[in-house]
Every structure is written in structure tokens, then in C-alpha cells.
Amino acid sequence: MGVGSRAILRAGRNPWEDRVRDTARARVPAQQDRKVVRHSVRGQILDALRAALLAGELAPGEIYSGPALGERFGVSATPVREAMQQLALEGVVECLPNRGFRVLTRTPGELAELAEVRALLEVPVMLRLARTVPAGAWAAVGPAAAEGEAAAAAGDPARYADADRAFHRAVLALAGNAQLLLVAEDLHRRSQWPLPGPRRIRRADLVADAAEHVAVLAALSTGNLPEAESLIRTHFTSP
């Protein structure tokens, strides 16, 4: 334990709750108006593009130009290109010189591979946390689980995608490993893009996934380790 941690404990604060509180406050931008505020334009555009991808508004296989998307969002082409380059790093689009960006197709096999890698990374950490984190500390993860339930009930895929990542981020933050959070966040984002074709993310699927989060958190909060382990493994292996 470092000097800073000992100082926090002497002050009577719970370091687990402080660590989670900073990561569990995910604010989701409204998607009703696609025009973006001028501050942090690149970040705003990136959020809007991710929401459009999840909503199926940007279709796999289609090519989109920076100027056309800039006109759609009420900005110049520059922040659109910058945001698209970030999505290219995440494996969502590919850059086509002098043409724009093509939305890549996620096959079921690729999504299964991503799910497997996420399970290999997150499950052992979550099981270790289940054994070592005080039961009361899990209460700080509650707001993220509640936001997931609300987003799922509203049938909003983009909002739920943010809430889903926020829940996993809040849990993993208890491990105190910043590199773990970065790698897990990247894998999670890559796994959230919808399947190609007419399939869309269903409200029932969102509700079921949110319910798994709540059940996992309840088991962890009550210290029911066998139940928590079973639920955690099921959460990562269920389709």
C-alpha cells in the first residue's frame, strides 16, 4: 500500500468507493439533435458517429465522405475526418484515399472472438475482486447498473452501449490497474458494433444484459461468491 492510500485510510475514506465513483459517472449526450456544440467538436462528432453506428444509420459496407457527414452534423469536414481516424484505429471503419471511409463488417465469428478475449481478460479479474473487495464497496457501482437498466428500458442502443461500458469500467476500476482499463475499454468498444445485414439490437436483448449486470452486482454486494462466479461466467459466455 502506498503513502497516498494510507493517508486516505487515515482520513476515514473508502478507497474502493473513491476509485469507482470517478469512473462510474458516465454522462450520455442526447441523440435527438444531431447538431453538435462547438466546444470539443472532435469528441462530440466521435460520440455522434458511434451512436449512428449503433443505431444502424451508418451501414456496414457503405462509404461516407467527410464533407457529407460534416454537413449532416453542422461542422467542417476536419473534425469528422479526425473522428473517423479514431474509429479506424478501433477497427470500425477503413480510410479510402480521396473517397472517404467505409464502415467495416463485423461477422459473427469476429464478435465471438472479441467476446472470448474479453472473457479471458475480465473474468479472472472480476473473480479476484469478488474474493477481495469488501461487500460494501460494491454500492458505488450501483449508479452504473441503474443507468444500464434505464437505457435498456428506453430501448436506446447508443445510451446502453455507454452504460454497459461504464458498468464494466466501474467494476474493473476496483483492481487499480489503469492499463487494464484502457485495454478492456478498447476491446469492449470493438465488440459493441452491430452485426451486418437487417439485424438490429433489440430492446429485449438490452434488458436481459442489464438484468445480468444487476444480478452480478447483487451477488457481489452480498458476498455470495459461488453465485457471483456463476453469473460472471454466464455473462461473458451467453450470446
SEMILO-711248 format. One record per residue (C-alpha): residue number from 1; chain; residue in one letter; y, x, z. Coordinates in Angstrom, 3 decimals. Layout:
BEGIN
+-----+--------+---------+----------+----------+----------+
! num ! cadena ! residuo !    north !     east !       up !
+-----+--------+---------+----------+----------+----------+
! NUM !      A !       a !        Y !        X !        Z !
...
+-----+--------+---------+----------+----------+----------+
***
This chain:
BEGIN
+-----+--------+---------+----------+----------+----------+
! num ! cadena ! residuo !    north !     east !       up !
+-----+--------+---------+----------+----------+----------+
!   1 !      A !       m !    0.000 !    0.000 !    0.000 !
!   2 !      A !       g !    3.452 !    1.420 !   -0.947 !
!   3 !      A !       v !    6.558 !    1.655 !    1.188 !
!   4 !      A !       g !    8.113 !   -1.347 !   -0.511 !
!   5 !      A !       s !    5.064 !   -3.504 !    0.212 !
!   6 !      A !       r !    5.090 !   -2.535 !    3.875 !
!   7 !      A !       a !    8.792 !   -3.421 !    4.090 !
!   8 !      A !       i !    8.099 !   -6.861 !    2.628 !
!   9 !      A !       l !    5.307 !   -7.468 !    5.099 !
!  10 !      A !       r !    7.520 !   -6.394 !    7.992 !
!  11 !      A !       a !   10.145 !   -8.861 !    6.799 !
!  12 !      A !       g !    7.593 !  -11.642 !    7.111 !
!  13 !      A !       r !    7.392 !  -12.452 !    3.406 !
!  14 !      A !       n !    4.219 !  -13.116 !    1.493 !
!  15 !      A !       p !    3.988 !  -10.547 !   -1.361 !
!  16 !      A !       w !    1.421 !  -12.644 !   -3.232 !
!  17 !      A !       e !    3.758 !  -15.630 !   -3.389 !
!  18 !      A !       d !    6.764 !  -13.494 !   -4.362 !
!  19 !      A !       r !    4.800 !  -11.891 !   -7.189 !
!  20 !      A !       v !    3.634 !  -15.213 !   -8.605 !
!  21 !      A !       r !    6.926 !  -17.032 !   -8.120 !
!  22 !      A !       d !    8.647 !  -14.661 !  -10.531 !
!  23 !      A !       t !    6.091 !  -15.303 !  -13.266 !
!  24 !      A !       a !    5.324 !  -18.995 !  -12.824 !
!  25 !      A !       r !    8.768 !  -20.326 !  -13.750 !
!  26 !      A !       a !    8.225 !  -20.907 !  -17.433 !
!  27 !      A !       r !   11.098 !  -22.848 !  -18.985 !
!  28 !      A !       v !   10.218 !  -24.567 !  -22.251 !
!  29 !      A !       p !   13.014 !  -25.188 !  -24.792 !
!  30 !      A !       a !   13.379 !  -28.736 !  -26.102 !
!  31 !      A !       q !   11.902 !  -29.151 !  -29.563 !
!  32 !      A !       q !   13.721 !  -32.314 !  -30.624 !
!  33 !      A !       d !   16.671 !  -30.427 !  -32.143 !
!  34 !      A !       r !   15.596 !  -27.503 !  -34.290 !
!  35 !      A !       k !   19.142 !  -26.061 !  -34.486 !
!  36 !      A !       v !   19.413 !  -23.085 !  -32.184 !
!  37 !      A !       v !   22.093 !  -21.865 !  -29.791 !
!  38 !      A !       r !   23.887 !  -18.738 !  -30.989 !
!  39 !      A !       h !   23.052 !  -16.577 !  -27.967 !
!  40 !      A !       s !   19.711 !  -14.773 !  -28.089 !
!  41 !      A !       v !   19.273 !  -16.035 !  -31.634 !
!  42 !      A !       r !   16.172 !  -13.975 !  -32.388 !
!  43 !      A !       g !   14.413 !  -15.242 !  -29.248 !
!  44 !      A !       q !   15.426 !  -18.812 !  -29.981 !
!  45 !      A !       i !   14.129 !  -18.545 !  -33.545 !
!  46 !      A !       l !   10.881 !  -16.965 !  -32.339 !
!  47 !      A !       d !   10.310 !  -19.873 !  -29.941 !
!  48 !      A !       a !   11.126 !  -22.392 !  -32.672 !
!  49 !      A !       l !    8.748 !  -20.748 !  -35.143 !
!  50 !      A !       r !    5.934 !  -20.666 !  -32.585 !
!  51 !      A !       a !    6.496 !  -24.356 !  -31.863 !
!  52 !      A !       a !    6.446 !  -25.136 !  -35.594 !
!  53 !      A !       l !    3.187 !  -23.229 !  -36.000 !
!  54 !      A !       l !    1.531 !  -25.119 !  -33.160 !
!  55 !      A !       a !    2.805 !  -28.434 !  -34.491 !
!  56 !      A !       g !    1.391 !  -27.695 !  -37.938 !
!  57 !      A !       e !    4.859 !  -27.688 !  -39.523 !
!  58 !      A !       l !    4.212 !  -24.181 !  -40.881 !
!  59 !      A !       a !    0.875 !  -24.436 !  -42.629 !
!  60 !      A !       p !   -1.731 !  -21.661 !  -42.891 !
!  61 !      A !       g !   -1.740 !  -20.084 !  -46.340 !
!  62 !      A !       e !    1.791 !  -21.200 !  -47.200 !
!  63 !      A !       i !    4.630 !  -18.767 !  -47.931 !
!  64 !      A !       y !    8.044 !  -19.230 !  -46.306 !
!  65 !      A !       s !   11.236 !  -17.340 !  -47.118 !
!  66 !      A !       g !   13.699 !  -16.059 !  -44.562 !
!  67 !      A !       p !   16.738 !  -17.742 !  -46.146 !
!  68 !      A !       a !   14.991 !  -21.127 !  -46.391 !
!  69 !      A !       l !   13.905 !  -21.012 !  -42.755 !
!  70 !      A !       g !   17.344 !  -19.774 !  -41.760 !
!  71 !      A !       e !   18.895 !  -22.826 !  -43.417 !
!  72 !      A !       r !   16.402 !  -25.055 !  -41.623 !
!  73 !      A !       f !   17.329 !  -23.616 !  -38.223 !
!  74 !      A !       g !   21.042 !  -23.238 !  -38.924 !
!  75 !      A !       v !   21.159 !  -19.427 !  -38.777 !
!  76 !      A !       s !   21.236 !  -16.494 !  -41.195 !
!  77 !      A !       a !   18.052 !  -15.019 !  -42.625 !
!  78 !      A !       t !   18.291 !  -11.875 !  -40.468 !
!  79 !      A !       p !   17.094 !  -13.304 !  -37.118 !
!  80 !      A !       v !   14.398 !  -15.240 !  -38.971 !
!  81 !      A !       r !   13.077 !  -12.035 !  -40.545 !
!  82 !      A !       e !   13.184 !  -10.277 !  -37.159 !
!  83 !      A !       a !   11.255 !  -13.121 !  -35.531 !
!  84 !      A !       m !    8.730 !  -13.178 !  -38.370 !
!  85 !      A !       q !    8.173 !   -9.443 !  -37.967 !
!  86 !      A !       q !    7.265 !  -10.071 !  -34.345 !
!  87 !      A !       l !    4.816 !  -12.770 !  -35.434 !
!  88 !      A !       a !    3.355 !  -10.284 !  -37.920 !
!  89 !      A !       l !    2.686 !   -7.892 !  -35.033 !
!  90 !      A !       e !    0.878 !  -10.738 !  -33.289 !
!  91 !      A !       g !   -1.318 !  -11.302 !  -36.342 !
!  92 !      A !       v !    0.134 !  -14.707 !  -37.171 !
!  93 !      A !       v !    1.881 !  -14.010 !  -40.492 !
!  94 !      A !       e !    1.897 !  -11.263 !  -43.094 !
!  95 !      A !       c !    5.008 !   -9.860 !  -44.751 !
!  96 !      A !       l !    5.208 !  -10.227 !  -48.536 !
!  97 !      A !       p !    7.923 !   -7.974 !  -50.042 !
!  98 !      A !       n !   10.575 !   -9.926 !  -51.956 !
!  99 !      A !       r !    8.727 !  -13.197 !  -51.286 !
! 100 !      A !       g !    8.779 !  -13.955 !  -47.587 !
! 101 !      A !       f !    6.000 !  -14.486 !  -45.074 !
! 102 !      A !       r !    2.584 !  -16.055 !  -45.420 !
! 103 !      A !       v !    1.068 !  -17.855 !  -42.439 !
! 104 !      A !       l !   -2.387 !  -16.391 !  -41.903 !
! 105 !      A !       t !   -5.508 !  -18.465 !  -41.459 !
! 106 !      A !       r !   -7.390 !  -18.400 !  -38.175 !
! 107 !      A !       t !  -11.092 !  -19.013 !  -38.744 !
! 108 !      A !       p !  -13.317 !  -20.487 !  -36.032 !
! 109 !      A !       g !  -15.109 !  -17.131 !  -35.865 !
! 110 !      A !       e !  -11.863 !  -15.256 !  -35.198 !
! 111 !      A !       l !  -10.874 !  -17.713 !  -32.481 !
! 112 !      A !       a !  -14.318 !  -17.305 !  -30.890 !
! 113 !      A !       e !  -13.893 !  -13.529 !  -30.914 !
! 114 !      A !       l !  -10.497 !  -13.808 !  -29.252 !
! 115 !      A !       a !  -11.941 !  -16.124 !  -26.607 !
! 116 !      A !       e !  -14.704 !  -13.615 !  -25.905 !
! 117 !      A !       v !  -12.262 !  -10.734 !  -25.486 !
! 118 !      A !       r !  -10.038 !  -12.820 !  -23.207 !
! 119 !      A !       a !  -13.059 !  -13.701 !  -21.065 !
! 120 !      A !       l !  -14.099 !  -10.051 !  -20.808 !
! 121 !      A !       l !  -10.592 !   -9.169 !  -19.640 !
! 122 !      A !       e !   -9.606 !  -12.083 !  -17.408 !
! 123 !      A !       v !  -12.788 !  -13.383 !  -15.805 !
! 124 !      A !       p !  -13.625 !  -10.247 !  -13.754 !
! 125 !      A !       v !  -10.015 !  -10.042 !  -12.553 !
! 126 !      A !       m !   -9.893 !  -13.715 !  -11.564 !
! 127 !      A !       l !  -13.202 !  -13.460 !   -9.728 !
! 128 !      A !       r !  -11.967 !  -10.411 !   -7.821 !
! 129 !      A !       l !   -8.779 !  -12.260 !   -6.923 !
! 130 !      A !       a !  -10.838 !  -15.233 !   -5.764 !
! 131 !      A !       r !  -12.507 !  -12.949 !   -3.224 !
! 132 !      A !       t !   -9.434 !  -11.019 !   -2.089 !
! 133 !      A !       v !   -6.315 !  -13.202 !   -2.312 !
! 134 !      A !       p !   -5.523 !  -15.323 !    0.776 !
! 135 !      A !       a !   -6.154 !  -19.015 !    0.124 !
! 136 !      A !       g !   -2.575 !  -19.979 !    0.948 !
! 137 !      A !       a !   -1.117 !  -17.646 !   -1.660 !
! 138 !      A !       w !   -2.524 !  -19.777 !   -4.470 !
! 139 !      A !       a !    0.008 !  -22.516 !   -3.697 !
! 140 !      A !       a !    2.608 !  -20.549 !   -5.664 !
! 141 !      A !       v !    0.563 !  -21.124 !   -8.835 !
! 142 !      A !       g !    0.794 !  -24.890 !   -8.337 !
! 143 !      A !       p !    4.004 !  -25.446 !  -10.361 !
! 144 !      A !       a !    2.442 !  -23.834 !  -13.434 !
! 145 !      A !       a !   -0.611 !  -26.092 !  -13.147 !
! 146 !      A !       a !    1.627 !  -29.148 !  -12.698 !
! 147 !      A !       e !    3.690 !  -28.264 !  -15.767 !
! 148 !      A !       g !    0.468 !  -27.969 !  -17.746 !
! 149 !      A !       e !   -0.571 !  -31.463 !  -16.675 !
! 150 !      A !       a !    2.811 !  -32.877 !  -17.663 !
! 151 !      A !       a !    2.819 !  -31.143 !  -21.052 !
! 152 !      A !       a !   -0.722 !  -32.306 !  -21.763 !
! 153 !      A !       a !    0.070 !  -35.892 !  -20.784 !
! 154 !      A !       a !    3.031 !  -35.813 !  -23.157 !
! 155 !      A !       g !    0.762 !  -34.572 !  -25.956 !
! 156 !      A !       d !    3.165 !  -31.710 !  -26.721 !
! 157 !      A !       p !    1.180 !  -28.705 !  -28.072 !
! 158 !      A !       a !    4.108 !  -26.270 !  -28.033 !
! 159 !      A !       r !    5.078 !  -27.141 !  -24.482 !
! 160 !      A !       y !    1.457 !  -26.968 !  -23.383 !
! 161 !      A !       a !    0.976 !  -23.572 !  -25.041 !
! 162 !      A !       d !    3.813 !  -22.214 !  -22.894 !
! 163 !      A !       a !    2.425 !  -23.879 !  -19.768 !
! 164 !      A !       d !   -1.085 !  -22.611 !  -20.485 !
! 165 !      A !       r !    0.118 !  -19.019 !  -20.738 !
! 166 !      A !       a !    2.297 !  -19.480 !  -17.647 !
! 167 !      A !       f !   -0.714 !  -20.595 !  -15.583 !
! 168 !      A !       h !   -2.871 !  -17.645 !  -16.614 !
! 169 !      A !       r !    0.078 !  -15.279 !  -16.202 !
! 170 !      A !       a !    0.745 !  -16.556 !  -12.675 !
! 171 !      A !       v !   -2.897 !  -16.076 !  -11.684 !
! 172 !      A !       l !   -3.215 !  -12.602 !  -13.206 !
! 173 !      A !       a !    0.102 !  -11.528 !  -11.675 !
! 174 !      A !       l !   -1.656 !  -11.521 !   -8.310 !
! 175 !      A !       a !   -3.527 !   -8.423 !   -9.484 !
! 176 !      A !       g !   -0.259 !   -6.489 !   -9.537 !
! 177 !      A !       n !   -1.040 !   -4.842 !  -12.884 !
! 178 !      A !       a !    1.828 !   -5.055 !  -15.380 !
! 179 !      A !       q !   -0.256 !   -3.650 !  -18.248 !
! 180 !      A !       l !   -2.898 !   -6.306 !  -17.649 !
! 181 !      A !       l !   -0.230 !   -8.995 !  -18.015 !
! 182 !      A !       l !    1.038 !   -7.531 !  -21.296 !
! 183 !      A !       v !   -2.409 !   -7.258 !  -22.879 !
! 184 !      A !       a !   -3.551 !  -10.673 !  -21.621 !
! 185 !      A !       e !   -0.350 !  -12.336 !  -22.867 !
! 186 !      A !       d !   -0.776 !  -10.870 !  -26.349 !
! 187 !      A !       l !   -4.408 !  -11.977 !  -26.579 !
! 188 !      A !       h !   -3.543 !  -15.426 !  -25.284 !
! 189 !      A !       r !   -0.796 !  -15.919 !  -27.871 !
! 190 !      A !       r !   -3.130 !  -14.840 !  -30.670 !
! 191 !      A !       s !   -5.731 !  -17.372 !  -29.534 !
! 192 !      A !       q !   -3.342 !  -20.333 !  -29.498 !
! 193 !      A !       w !   -2.660 !  -20.769 !  -33.195 !
! 194 !      A !       p !   -4.380 !  -23.906 !  -34.593 !
! 195 !      A !       l !   -7.389 !  -23.939 !  -36.869 !
! 196 !      A !       p !   -6.784 !  -24.253 !  -40.618 !
! 197 !      A !       g !   -7.090 !  -27.474 !  -42.535 !
! 198 !      A !       p !   -6.386 !  -31.010 !  -41.336 !
! 199 !      A !       r !   -7.475 !  -30.352 !  -37.744 !
! 200 !      A !       r !   -4.694 !  -30.725 !  -35.167 !
! 201 !      A !       i !   -4.595 !  -30.093 !  -31.457 !
! 202 !      A !       r !   -5.500 !  -33.386 !  -29.782 !
! 203 !      A !       r !   -3.853 !  -34.742 !  -26.654 !
! 204 !      A !       a !   -7.309 !  -35.247 !  -25.115 !
! 205 !      A !       d !   -8.066 !  -31.540 !  -25.540 !
! 206 !      A !       l !   -4.829 !  -30.594 !  -23.814 !
! 207 !      A !       v !   -5.519 !  -32.978 !  -20.928 !
! 208 !      A !       a !   -9.043 !  -31.592 !  -20.485 !
! 209 !      A !       d !   -7.811 !  -27.988 !  -20.458 !
! 210 !      A !       a !   -5.054 !  -28.804 !  -17.955 !
! 211 !      A !       a !   -7.606 !  -30.515 !  -15.722 !
! 212 !      A !       e !   -9.685 !  -27.319 !  -15.728 !
! 213 !      A !       h !   -6.652 !  -25.382 !  -14.510 !
! 214 !      A !       v !   -6.137 !  -27.842 !  -11.666 !
! 215 !      A !       a !   -9.812 !  -27.719 !  -10.694 !
! 216 !      A !       v !   -9.858 !  -23.905 !  -10.712 !
! 217 !      A !       l !   -6.735 !  -23.781 !   -8.564 !
! 218 !      A !       a !   -8.157 !  -26.318 !   -6.109 !
! 219 !      A !       a !  -11.333 !  -24.260 !   -5.672 !
! 220 !      A !       l !   -9.335 !  -21.079 !   -5.166 !
! 221 !      A !       s !   -6.954 !  -22.743 !   -2.716 !
! 222 !      A !       t !   -9.791 !  -23.994 !   -0.544 !
! 223 !      A !       g !  -11.685 !  -20.720 !   -0.696 !
! 224 !      A !       n !  -14.675 !  -22.322 !   -2.434 !
! 225 !      A !       l !  -15.838 !  -19.159 !   -4.184 !
! 226 !      A !       p !  -19.059 !  -20.479 !   -5.796 !
! 227 !      A !       e !  -17.183 !  -23.434 !   -7.263 !
! 228 !      A !       a !  -14.300 !  -21.219 !   -8.372 !
! 229 !      A !       e !  -16.631 !  -18.781 !  -10.138 !
! 230 !      A !       s !  -18.448 !  -21.590 !  -11.946 !
! 231 !      A !       l !  -15.187 !  -23.224 !  -13.057 !
! 232 !      A !       i !  -13.614 !  -19.949 !  -14.197 !
! 233 !      A !       r !  -16.614 !  -19.011 !  -16.343 !
! 234 !      A !       t !  -16.771 !  -22.518 !  -17.820 !
! 235 !      A !       h !  -13.043 !  -22.459 !  -18.596 !
! 236 !      A !       f !  -13.454 !  -19.406 !  -20.812 !
! 237 !      A !       t !  -16.698 !  -20.416 !  -22.486 !
! 238 !      A !       s !  -16.066 !  -24.104 !  -23.210 !
! 239 !      A !       p !  -14.969 !  -24.878 !  -26.797 !
+-----+--------+---------+----------+----------+----------+
***
